[in-house]
Amino acid sequence: MHILVNDFIGGVLDRGIPLYVRNLVDGLREEEFRVTVIRAPGYCRKMPRGVFYAIAVLFEQIVMPLIGLLLRADLTLYPYNSIAIIDVVTGRGRIVIHDLEQLNRGLSPSKLYYLACYRVLRWLNSHIFTISALTHQRLIESGLLGAGPITTLPNTFHAFERLVGLVANKRDPKTSILLCTGFTANKDLPTVIADYLPKLLAAGFRVSILGLHRAPDTAKLGSFVSFLNSGQLRLCGQLTDREVAAEYRKHEIAWVHSLREGFGRCVVEGRLAGCRVICTDIPEFTKLCDDDVCLYTNSNDFGSALDRLVQTDTPIRSYDSYPYRELLREAIQEAQLSARAAPAESWAIPR
């Protein structure tokens, strides 16, 4: 089977969904599928973000279906919560929906674009890929996408685990913590800055922040200038995948704060890198927990949970709470079985 992947946005962005796509491509190739990936050229990084996203929409709707036709791809994956309408109608395209976060925001061109894609998927009862059982359930509850089949196409970590294996395991002291965050609303950065970081830094902890690399992000930390200058608070900046793996390996404790997620990648990354993880008590994270993951609900609860982690001397166990290799194989098998069972239906994967 020849699978074409629309990773145009991955030519400009590095983490989040682009990271999911890179790992998924690795996983599909390990399963011996032929995979072609389309990414934006490097010079697009210099474009204003709004202009780039407009180009990405046009590329998705017009160019990707043409590439799929010319390459005679059996399946075109659209892993950024949207899809080319033509490829929905022809049955070649499959959307991967990570979350409905964009629909929780105010009216915008991007929200209207997603809604238009979802309306067509609903009309045709198209086959949907999503990344977790929790998102699967939320899609059903939303009623947005009709009665078509939904298959979990999981987050995979093939490349990440290889990179972790290449990095020396030289841990900083337990009082050095890696905060995994971002600038989107669900990361709740204002609360982290107001309620968590002051207490943490006052207690003498060193904090490295992964996920903030834009100038406006640094400006939000203006009240912590003395800590930034002393090195007690550090912005990791924009990193390569290998550098991200190295940051996890340097820290025994990874901190993941969020109000809601499509999945919870940083929890899994932290555990696969051999960290203990402290994270907010949200459903997306609880499903990924093992004995080395500690949950909290507020800043006081956070302090108590962190004290327990710092005082824990037992060896950190290997992580097996998210068997992504098995999940990927099951997803492919399920999709292939569906195609055999109903080859005439519009959602069946072409053979």
N, C-alpha and C positions, 0 to 999 in steps of 0.2 A: 504494500500500500504506500502511495506517495502522499505525504501530508505537507501542505503549504501552511506556513504560520505568518500571520500579520503582526510583526513586531516593529512596525514603523516607529512607534513612540520609543521603543527601546534603543534607538539610535541616539536619543537625546537624554533620556532619563536613565538612572542606574538602579535604584532600589525599588521596593514595592512590586508592582505587577511586572516590570521588566525583569526583575530577578526571578520571579515565578516562571516567566517564559523561558529564560535561559536554562533554568533547572529542568523544566518540562521537556525542552528540546533534548537535553542530555539524556533524560529518562527514556524518551521515545526512541532515540538512537540506540540506547543500550538494549531496547526491546527489538532492535533490528528493523525498524521502520525507516523508510527513506524520507528525510525531512529537508525541506527548503525553507529558509527563513529570510524575510524581507525586512530590512531596517533602514531608517533614514540615514543619509550620509552625515558624516561628522560636522560639516559646516552648518548644519541646521541648529547646532547647539548655540550658535551666535544670534539666532533669530529671537525677536520678542516672543515670549511664551504664547501669547494669544494668537499671533500670526502662525506659529508652528502648529498649534492645535487645529486651526482652521484648515491648514494644508493637510494635516493628518486625516481629517474627516473626508476631504475630497479624495485623498489617496485611497482611503478605505472603501468609499462608495463606488469609485470609478476604476481605479487602477488595479486593485487587488482582484476583482472578478476577472479582468482581462488577463492578468498574470496566471490565475488559476486555469483559465481556458487554454492559454498558450502552452502551459506546462503539462496540461492534462492531469492536474492534481485530482486525486480521488476525494480528498477532504481538505477544506481550508479552515484553519482554526483562527477565530477572532477572540483573543484572550483579554480584551480591554473593556469588557462590559457593553460593547456595542458590536454591530455587525453590518456588512454590506447587504442592503435590501435584495439586490439581485441574487446573491448567494443564498439568501433564505428561500427565495422563490424556486431557484433551481435545485435546492437540496444539497448543494455542495458545501455550504458554509455551516459551521458550528460555532455558536457563541460560547464563551466561558464567562460566567457571571461570578464575580468575587463577592460583591455586596450590593446593597441598595443605598449606599451612603449618599451618592449624588442626589437621590430623590428626596432626601431629608432636608435639603437646602432650599433656599429661595429660588424663584423662577429665574432661569438663565438660559442662554442658547444651548449650553451643554446638557442641561436637564431636559430641554425639549427634544434634543437629539436622541438621548437615551430612550425617552418615552416613545418616540416615533419608531425606533427599532423594536421596542418591546410590543408595541401594538401589532406590528407585522408578525412577530413571533407568535403572538396570541391568536391572531386570525388563522394562522396555518398550523397551530398546535405543534410547533417545531420542537425537535429534540434539543434539549438544553444541557450543556455541561456547567457544573458549578464546582466549587473547590472544597466544600465541606458539607457534612450532614446538617449542620446548623443553618448554613445558608440555604440548603435544599428546603428545609422546613420553612424558612422565612419567605422563600419564593412562593411556596404553596399558599401560605397564609396571606400573602399580598394579593393574590389573584391576578397578578399582572401578566402572566405568561401562558395562560391557557392550560390545556390538559395534556400537553405533549410530555414524553418521557424526560426525566431529569437524571443525569448520571454524574457521579462525583469524579472529577478529574483532579486529583489531589495536588497540593503543593509537594514538590519533590526536592531533595537535598543532595542529589548525587554529586554535583560539582562542589557544593559547600563542604561535604564530608571529605572529599579529596583534598581540598585546600586546607582544612583543619589538620589533616594528617601530615601536611608539609611544614607546619609551623611548630617550632619548639614549644614545649609546654613549660614556660617559665612564668609562674604566677606572681603578680604583685601581692602585697599584703592584703588580708581580708578587708581592711578598711579602705581599699581602693575599689570603687564600684563603677560599672559600665551602665549608664543610662541610655536605653534605646527609645528614642522619641521621634518627633517630627513636627511640622508646622501646621498640619491639618487640624480642624476643630476637634476631631475625635481623640487626638492625642492629649487634649486638655493641658496644653503647655502653660497657660497663665496660672492654673492651680499648682502645677509643679513648681513654678517660679515663686509663687506667693506663700505656699503652705509647706512645701517639702524641702526644697533646696536650702533655705536659711537654717532650718534645724539641723539638717545633715552636715552642712559645712561648719556650723558652730560646734558640732560634736567632734569635729576633727577628721571627718571622712574626706577622702579625695574622690572626685567625681569626673569621669570622662563621659562626654555626651556624643553619642552616635546618632546621626540623622539631621543635625543642624549644620548647614554649611553655607547658607545664603547670608548676605550682609544684613538683611532685616532680622534674621535670627539672632545674630550677635548683638544687635541693638536692643533686643528684648532682655538681654542679660546685663544691661547697663548698671544695675544696682550691685552687681557682683564683680565690678572692675578689679577690686583689690585681690579677690580670689583668683580671677583670671590671670592677673599679673604675677601672682605667686606660684601659679601652676596647680593650686589645690582644685581649681575648676578648669577643665580643658575641653575645648571643642575639637573633636577628631577631624573635622573638615570632610571634604569629599574624597572618599576612599575607593580603591579598587576592591574587587571581591576578596582577593587574597589579604589585603590590608584589613578588611572587615573581620575575616577569620582570625587574623593575628590579634585584633583588639579583644575579641572574645577570649582567646587563649591567655591573654595577659591578666584577665580578671577572674577571680573565683566566684564573684557574685555579679549577675546581670540583673538590671532593674528595668521592667517593662511596665509603663503606665499608660493606660488608655481607657476611654469610656466605652468604646465598642470597636470591633474589628470585623473584617471579613473572614479572617482566619486566626492569626496569632504567630506569624513567622518567627518573630524574635524570641519567643519562648522556646520554640523547637531549636532554633540556632544556638541559643545559649546552652541548652541541655546537650545537644550533639557536640558542642565544643568543650563539654566537661565542666560547665559552670553550674552553680546553684542559682536558681532564678527566684526573684521576688516580683510579684505582679498583681495588678488589680483583680479583684474578685468579679470577673465578668464571665458569662457563659463560654465565650470563645476561648478563654484561657483555661477554665476549669477542665474542659474536655481534653486538654493536653498535659494535665498535671501528672506527676509522679511524686515520690517521696522527697525529691530534692527541689520541688517547686513550692513556694510559700505565697499565700494569698493575703491581701489586705483590702480594707474598704475605705479607710480614711487615713489622715496623716498620723494620728495617734496609734492606730492599728499598725501602720507601716513601721513605726519605730519599734514596736514590740516584736514584730515579725523579723525585722532586720537584726535585732539583738539575738534572736534565736539562731539565725543563720550564722552570724559571726562567731557565736559560742559553740557551734556544732563542729566536732572534730572527727566524726565518722567519715570514711572515704566516700567520695562522690561516686555514685553508681552510673553505669552506662544507661543510656536512654532508649527505651523501646516502646514508649506509649503512643508513638505515631508511626506505624509500619507503612511508610509511604510507598515502598517498592511493591508490596503486596497490593495496596490500594490501586496503584497505577495499572498493574496487570489485570486486576479485576475489572477496572473501568473499561479497558480496551476489550477484554473478553465480552463484557456485557454489551458494549456497542456493536461488536461483531455479531453476537448472537441475535441481537435485535434486527440487524440488517438481514440475516438469513431467514429469520422468522417472518419478516414483513418487507420483502424487497421492493414492493410497489409503493410503499408509503413514502411521503415526501421527506420524512426525517431519516430514513435509513441511510447508513453510510455506504457510498458506492464501493463496489468491490473491484 
